[in-house]
Amino acid sequence: MYFPYRLFILLTMIISGLYSCSRQDKHAPAPARNNDPAIVVELQQLIDSGARWNGPAMKDKMKQLKPVALASGDKAKGLYYYLEGIHYWYADSLPAANKSFRQMLRLTPVDTSRYIDLIALQQIGMIHLAIERKVDDSTFSRTYALIDISQRFLYPDMWRVYEIAAEVHFRYGVYDKAKTYTDKAIALFHNKEDYYRQSYFMEELSRIAERQHKYQQAMAYEDSALQLASKQPDSIRLATVYAALGVLYEKNGDKNKGHALMVKAFAIKERLDKVTFREYVNYGQIFLEEKDYPKAILYLNKALNKAREPQNAGNLNSAYGTLYNIYYENGDYKNAIAYLDSSTNMALTEMEEQQLKKVMELQAINELKEQQHKNIYISRQYQNQAIILRQQRFILAIFGILLLVGVALTIVLIRQRKLRSQKLSIELEQRLLRSQMEPHFIFNTLAVLQSFIRHDEKEKSVKYLNKFARLLRINLESSRHNLVQLHQEVEALENYLSLQAIRFGNVFDYAIHPIEGCEDMDIFVPPMLLQPFVENAIQHGMRNLPYKGMITITLQLQNNLLHCVIEDNGQGLQEKSTREKNSLSSTITQERLKILSERTGKLASLVIVDKKEKGGNGVKVTLIVPTQQEH
């Protein structure tokens, strides 16, 4: 009777704990935050006017606010870092802005409903930085995800989300959607006294109409933007409107008025060091029309430097083409031909990018649809869980007296645990064997092959294709087996390293020291056991090295145990994200080794050493793998 009595007490304690937890999950109040309302209100007001804050005044204000904001809780800290990121962004310090935006939610508990304003602002800031470089499928995915989460959690400043969505679509050339999102932003922005923002909205509508060749409509919007900009103190806002209005006057045939407005805008922005690529081009064209070729070349070269920083093919094409016109009109045909050639190349590149953009947009739309389906599925799961919790409470209320049922349940749980362990083992093997070839690696390999073909490097193309085909065949054959011959694994590594060395421009060398005569040995090992560590050494160790990289793989056989050493002279274990990825691959490998050790009854181990800890460079990975003599 002693054992059943103890079991009854144990079960009663477990059930009581579960019941208490289920009640706490629903009714426990959220922990209070030490957010100072005054500092939060002040930071929010600065953010609302943040677009016009720049320069020394803002820098001094940030120094003054920082100690108070960082000591006033999660929300004040997040708002401060957003304001700091905006300040750096306007100062063209994109890495510093990126760091500030990422600090917004660092160490902040995950609570989407409570921190939706910080989450939305952080994503808006990150999208602003992303579109400074380019707009691709990842930009659209992030934008659509932001719209979705902001709508679901009722973000109060939804106009900010629609505003950044409009900018993303405008830069990508989807003007109808840019107009739709701008209209939504205007409808949700209720502060009619904020002339800066109202002027900005009118200019956005003017830009869209101008790109759609609706010049009269664009002129009407820009006139409204000028009237609103004249009522607020920001010089850059006023200069931006002057410049845009000048371009529109030129396109409508009034060149004198257009030139005058652009000169006025340029003088303001040049004084504040805020001239954009398009403004340099427009200003250079003014001097071209006046036959002042030296000044035209001066400002077009400045425009060219602006376009080169993010490698914008469209802007480079425009700058090269304008320089061609200048040199041609000036009679310098040698330079004219050179710039015409560069303009043609950039035009071809721009066409390719436009085609890629269309494909990426379709991919982004499909990803959004998939994400929406996932959200619906998760929502249904939550509803099902709520129903299950209610049922469990009813069952738990009477479960204490059902000792026999408790004993039976305990036995069932033990059996289920064993079954789950067996299932996990099988799923782990299957998962690893079915995910042997990274899609990105295949894509990049084909890209390298395409490059060789374009440059008519036939021998390299054939050699590269043969290696790639051989690696694919080996991997496909290995995926059907739990074990492969050792010489096949070595051959796969040789092909993989060779392909990666060509892909990365031979920034590293490699050496494989196999077991002598392994081709004639019937030694079998698990497939794809070494490649994850070789891939980590290449991806995270060989990048941006100031010296030639080296990867060495040494194999030795001792008492039917395969000793594998993978060593590189790269950067070692670095940032947290890289460590987490490496940790995941090493954890999976350790689980595989554990299963193999249990099956064979032999020792299996994995040791990863960062050589920087002993004054060296790179990482050393040592695996001990039990071998088998029969397939």
N, C-alpha and C positions, 0 to 999 in steps of 0.2 A: 504493500500500500504506500510505501514511502516514495517510490518513483512516480506513480500517478499524481500524488499530492504535489510534488515539486513541479511536475510538468504543468499541472493546473495553475499553480501560482505564476509560473513563467509565462504561460499563455495569457493569463489575465493581465499581467504587467504590459506585455507587448501590445495587446488589444487596446488597453487604456491609453498607452502612448500614442498609438496610431489615431485613436479617436480624438485625443487632445490636439494632435498635429493638424488633423483635418479641420478642426474648429478654428485653430489659430490661423491657418492659411486664409480662411474666409473673413474672420472677424478681427484679427489683430490690427491695430492702427498702424499707419505708416510712421516710421521714425521721424521725429522733428528735425528740421534743418536750421542751422544757425545763420539764416540769411537776413542780413540787415536790410529792411525795406528801403531805407533812404539811399543806400549805395546802389541797390538794384535799380531803383527808379532813375537815379542819375545816369547809370551806365546805359539803361534802355533809351533814355533821351539822347544820349550821345550817339548811340547806334542809329537812331532814327534820323539824325543829322550827320551821320558818319561819312556819307559820300562826299561831303564838302569839307571834311577835316583833313588837313595835311600840313606838313612843314613843322617848324620849331614850336609853334603854339601847341599843336597836338602832342608833340614829343614831351613837352614839359607837363602837359595835363596827364599823360599816361604815367609819368614818373610819380606824380602826386597821387594818382588813384591806385597804383599797383599794390602797396602794402595793405591798404584798407580792403580792397576787393579780394585779395588772396586770403585774407583772414576772416572773410564774412560768409563762408559757405560755398557750396557747389555751384549755385546759380550765379552768384556774384563773380566767382572765379571764371566760370564759362563765358559770361558776358564780357568780362575784361579781356580774355584772350581773343575773343572774336574781334573786339574793337582794335586790339593790338595787331591782329592779322590784317584787318582792313587798312590800317595805317601803313604797314609794311607793303601791302599790295599797291597802294597808291604811290609809294616811294620806289616802285619797281624792284623791290627786294623779295622775289618770289620764294626762295628757300626759307627765309625768315618768316614769311607769311604762312607757308605750309606748316612750319614748326608750331606757330602760335595756334593755328586752327586745330592741329592734332592735340594740343594741350587742353582744349576746351572740356573734353569729357574724360580726361585721364584720371584714374582712381575714383571716378564718379560711379555710384551704384547704377546698375542697369534698371531703369524705370522709365519706359518710353512715355507713358501717360504724364508723368510728372515733369520730365525733362524734354518734352517734344520741342519746345522753343530752342533749346541748346542744340538738339540733334539737327533740327532744320537749319539753323544758322551755320552750324559746322559744315553741313553738306553744301549749302549755298556757297560758302567760302571756298571749299575744295573744288567745286565746279567752276567758279571764277578763275581759279589758278589753272585748271585743266584746259579751259578754252583759250587761255593765253598761248598755249602751245599748239593744240589741234583739237578738233571735234571728231570723235570716232565712236565706235559702238559702245565702248565703256562709258563715254560721256552720256550717251542716251540712256543706257541702263541705269546709271546713277540718278539721272534727272527723273526718269519715270518712277523709280523706286522712291525718290523724295516726294513726288506728287502723291503717290499712293499712301505712304505712311503719314504725310501731313493731313490728308483728307480723312484717314481713318481715326487719327487721334486729335482732330479738330484744332489744328495749329491756328492760333488767332491772327497771325500776320500772313495769311495765305497768299496775299498779293506779292510778297517777296518770292515765293516759290514760282508763281506764274511769271514773274518778271525774269527770273533766271532761265526758266524754260523757254521764254520768248527769245532771249539772247542766244541760247544754244541753237535753236532752230534757225534764227536769222544768220548766224555765222555758218551754218551748214547749208544755207540756201533754200530752206523750206519756208518760203515767205508767208504762205497762207496760214500755216500753223503758228508762225511768229506773230502774225496779226491777231489770231484767235487768243493766244495766251496774253498778249499785251492788253487786249480789250478786257479780259478777265481780271488782270491786275488793276486796271483803272477802275473797274466796277467795285472792287473790294477795298480800294484806297479812299478813305473817307475824309482825310484832312485836306480840305480845299485851300487852306491857308499856306500849305507847304508848296511855295512857288517853285522851289528847286525840283521837287519830285514831279509836279504837274508839268513843268517845262520839259523834263526828261521824257515823260510819257509821250508828249506831243512830238518830240524829236524822234522817238522810236517809231511812231506811226509814220512820220515823214520819211525816215530811212526805208521802211518797208515799201511804202508807195513808190519811192524813187527807184528801188530795185525792180519793182513791177512795171516801171516805165509810165507811171501815172504822175507826171510831173506837176500838173496843176494842183492835184490833190496834195502832193508832197509839199508844194509851195504854201498852201493854206495851213497845213499842219505846222510848218516851220515858222510861219508868221506868228502863229499862236505861241509856239515855243519861245520866240524872241520877246513877245510881250510879257510872258510869265518870267523869263530869265531876267528881264530888266527890273523886276520887283524884288530880287533877292541879291545878296552881296557876293556870291561866288564868281570870281573872275573867269575861272576855267569853264564854268557852265555857259557864261555869256560868250566867251570866245568860241566854244564849240558850236553854238548856234550860229554865230557870225559865219564861221567857216562853211557849215552845211548850207546856209542860205546863199552864200556866195557861189557854191557849186551849182545850186539849183538855178540861180540867175543866169549863169553861163550856159547851162543846158537849155534854157529858154531863150537864148539869143542876146541877153543884155550883158555883154562881156565887161563893159566898163564898171558897172555896178557890182558885178560878181567879183572882179579883181579887187575893187576897193574893200569889199567886205572880207575877202580872204587875207588881204594884207593887214587889215585891222585885227583879225583873229590871230594871224601868225605872229604879229608883234606881241600880243598878250601872252601867247603860249611859249614863244621863244624866251621871253623875259622870265617865265616861270619854269623853263626847261621841261615843257610838257607837249612837245610837238610829236605828232604821230606820223607813221609812214605815209598815209594818204595826204596829209597836209604838206609834207615835204615834196611829194610829187606834184600836187596842185600848185605850190609856190614855184617850183622849178619850171612848170609849164607857163606860168605868167612871164617869166624872163625869156623863155623860148619864143613866145609870141612877140616879145619886144626885141628879139634878135640879140639879146644880151647872153651870148653862149657861155662865157665863163661862169656867170652866176647860176645859170640853168644847170650846168654840169655840177657845180658845187652842191646845190641842194638835191639833185638827183642822186649823187653819190651818198649823201646823208640818208636818203630814202633807201638806197640799196643796202647800207649797213643795218638799218632797222629791219629790213626784210630778211637779212641773213641770220639774225639771231634766232628766230624760231624756224628757219628754213621754210618759209611760206612760198610755195611754188607760184601761186597766183600773183602775189606782190612782187616776187622776183621777175616774173614775166613782164609785169607792167613797168617796173623800173628799167629793165634791160631794153624794152621796146622804146621807152621814152628817150633813153640815152642814144639809142640807134638814130632816132629822128633828129636829135640835136647834132650829133656828129655828121649825119648825112647832109643836113642843111648847111652846116659849117664847112662842108667840102672835105672832111677828114674821113675818106671812104674806108681806110684800113680799120680804124677803130669802129666805124659804123658796121662793117661786116662782122667783126668780132662780137659786138653786142647783139646783132641780129641773130647770129648763131646761138648765143646764150639764151636769147628770148625764145627762139624756136624750141630749144631743149626744155625750157621751163614750161612752155605751152603744152608740150607732150606730157610732161610730168603732171601738170595740172589736170589734163584730161584723164590720166590714169587714176589720179586721186579722186576725181569726181565719180568715176565708175565704182571705185572702192567704197566711196561714201554711200552710194545707193545700196550696195550690198550690205554694208554695215547697218544702215537704217532698217532694212528689212530684218536683219538679225536681231537688232535691238527691240523691234516691235514684237517679234516672236518670243524673245526672252521675257518681255513684259507680260505677254499673255500667259506664258508658263508660270511666271511669278504670281499672277493673279489667281491661276488655278491652284497653286500651292497655298496661297493665303486662304482661299475658300476651304481647301482640305483641312488646313490647320484650325480654322474657325469651327468646322464641324467636329474636329477632334476635341476641341475645348468643350463644346456643347455635350458631346458624349461623355467626357470626363466628369462634367458636372452631374449628369444623370447617374453615373457610376458612383460618385461620392455620396449622393443622397441614398442610394441603395445600400452602400456600405454602412452608413450610419444606422440604418434600420437593422441590418444584420448584426452589427457590433453590439447593439443594445441588448440582444438576447444571447449573444455568443458565449458569455461567461459561464452559463450553466450547462452548455453542451460540451461536456468533457470528451465524450467519445468522438464527436465531430471534430473537436480540436486535435485529438490524437491522429485521426484519419487525415486531417488537413496537413499536419506536420509531416506525415509520411509522404503525402502527395508533393509537398513543397520540396522535400529532399530529393525525390525522384525527378521532379522538374528541373532542379538545379543541376543534377547530373546530366540530364538530357540537354540542357542549355549549354553546358560546358562542352559536350560532345559536338553539338551543333555549331558552336562558336569555332571549334577547332577545324571542322570541315569547311565552314564559310570562310575562315581566314585563309586557308590554303587556296580555295577556289578564287577568292578575291585577288590574291596576289598573282595567281597564275593567269588570270584573265585581264589584268591591267599591266601587261608587261611593256607595252610600247606607248610612251607618252605622245598624245596627239600633237602637242606643240613641237616635239622633236621631229615628227614626220613632216609637219608643215614647213619647219625651218630647213629641213633637208631638201625638200622639193624647191624651196626658194633659192637655195645655194645652187642646185642643179640648173634652175632656170637662168640664173646669172651666168653660169658657164656657157650655156647654150647661146645666150644673147651675145656674149663676147666671142663666140665661135671657137671656144676652147674644147675641141672635140675629144682629145685624149683625156683631159681632166674629166669631161662629162662622162665618158664611157667608164673610166676607172671609178669615179664616184658612184655611178649608177650600179656598177657591178657589186661594189662593197655594200651599198644600201640594199640591193636585192638579196645578197647573201645574208645580211643581218635579218631582214624580214623573214626569209625562209627558215633560218635557225630559230627565230622566236616563235614562228607559227608551229614548227615541229615540236618545240619545247612545251608549248601550251597544252599539248595533248598528253603530256607525261608528268608524273610526279618527280622523276629523276632523269637526268641527262648525263651523258658521258662527259668526263672532265675536259677532254680536248675540245668538245663542242662549246662548252662554256668559255674556254680560253679563246676560241676562234670568234665567238660572239663579242667578247670584250675587245679583241683586237680590231674588229670591224667598227664597233661603236666608237672607240677612241680615235681611230683613223678618220671617221666621218666628222667627229666633233673638232678634231685638230684643223681640218680643212675649213669647217664652218667658221671657227673663231680666228681664222687667218694665221694659224700656226703660232699663236701666242704662247703655246706650251709644247713641250716634248713629252714623250711617254716611253716607258720600257716595261715589258712583261717578261718575267723570269719564270717560265713554267717548269714543271717537273720533267726532267729529261726522259724521253721515251713515253710520255703520257698517252701518245696516240695509240700505242700498242697495249695499254693497260685497260682492263675492264673496271674502271673506277667510275662510280656514279655519284653525283651530287645534286642537290635541289637546284632547279633552274633560276636564273636571274637573282642569285643571292648577293653577288658582288656589285652588279651594275648600279643600284641606288647610291652606293658610297662613291663610286667613280663619278656618277652624275653630280653629286654634291661637291666633289672636289673641283669639277670643271665649272659648275654654275656659280658657286660661292667662293671658290678659292683662287681661280685663275683670272678673274675679272680685274681690270685696272691695275695690274701689277707693273711696277717700274722695271722689272727684270723678267727674264725668260722663265716661264713656269715649267715644272717637271712633275710628272706623276709616275710613280713606280709601283708595280704589282709583283709581289714575290709569292710563289707557291711552293710548299714543301709537304712531303708525306712522311708522317711519323706514327708508327703503330696504328695504321688504318685511320689516322686523323689527319685531315687536310688543314695545314696552317697557312692562312692567307693574310698577307700584310699589304695594305693599300696606303701609300704614303705620298704626300705632296708638299711642296714648298710655298704654298699660297698664303692667303691672309688669315687662316685659322678660323676658329669659331668666333663670330662677330656679334651681330645684332640679335635682338630677342626673336624677331620673326624668323630669321634664318635658323636659330637654335631650335625653335619650335618645330620647323619643318624637318630638320635633321633628327630631332628627338622622335618624331613620328615614324620616320623610316627606320631608325634604329630599334624602336619599340616593336614594330612589326617583325623585323628580322629576328629579334630576341625571341619572340613568340614562335616563329618558325623553327629556330634552333632548339627551343624547349621541346616542341613536338617531335622533332627529329631525334633528340636525345632520349626521349621516353620510348620511342619506337626501337631504337638501336641499342639502348642501354650503355651508350658511350658519352663521354664528355662533349659538350658543345658550349661555346662562350663567345662573347663580343666585348671588345674593349676599345674605346675611342679616347685618344689623348690629344689635347691641344699643345703643340710643341712650343707655342709662345710662352707657356708657363715655365719652360726650362730654357728660355732664351733663344729658341729656334724659330723657324717659320713653318706654318702649315699645320696639317692634321695627320695623325697616324692611326689607322684603323686595323685592328688585329682580330680575325675570326678564326675559331677552331671549329671545324665542321666534320662530323662523323661521315665516313664514306661507306658505300655498300658495294659489294662485288657482283650483285645480280640486279638486273633492271626489274 
